[in-house]
């Protein structure tokens, strides 16, 4: 695992089309913004695990109401 330090407002670029930005730090929580193409599935760990346990093969299931919306 690569671990990088960032201050609020600073970003990390993954490849040429994904940007992860540390939006804010609040107590023990970090607010993270992710810019990625719509076809890239992005889920919180607990949602991805739930989908895996339910046997979802398509992790970008538009029917999953708990999935976080993505920005483009």
N, C-alpha and C positions, 0 to 999 in steps of 0.2 A: 504494500500500500504506500502510495506517495502521499506525504503529509506536507501541506504548504500553509504558511501563515499569511493572513490577509487582514487588512483593516477595513472597517465599513467603507463602502464605495469602491473598493478595489476588486478586480476581477481575475479570473483564471480562464484561459482559452483552451478548449479541448478540440484538437483538430482545427479545421478551418470554419466550422459552422456551429460550434457550441460554446457559449459563454456563461460561466457561473460567477455571480456577483454576490459578495457579502453585503447585504442591504443594511443590516443593523445587528447589534449585540444588545440583548436585554436580559440581565441577570445570567442565568445559565442556558440561555437559548440564543441561537443564531438564526436570523432571517436570511434566507438565501433566495436569490432570483436566478432563474435558468432560462436562457434563450437558446432554443434548439428548433430544428425543422419539425413540423407537425408529425412526420412519420417516425420520429424517435420517441419511443415510449418512455415516460418519466413517471415513476410512482414512488411514494414513500415506502420504506422498507416493509412496514406492516401490511400495506396493501399488496405489494409484490408477493409477499409470503402467502397471503390469503388467496391470491389468484393461483399461485403455484399449488397450494394444497387442494384447491377446487379443480385443478386440472386444466386451467385455461392454457391453451396453446398460443393464443394471440394476446400478448400482453397489452396491446393498444386497443382494448375492447371499449367501444364507445358506449356500451350499455352499462358500464360500471359507474354508478353514481358517486362512488367514493373517490374515484380517480381525480387527482388535482388537474385543473386546467393548465395548458401550456401556452407560453407566449411564442410568437414567431418573430 
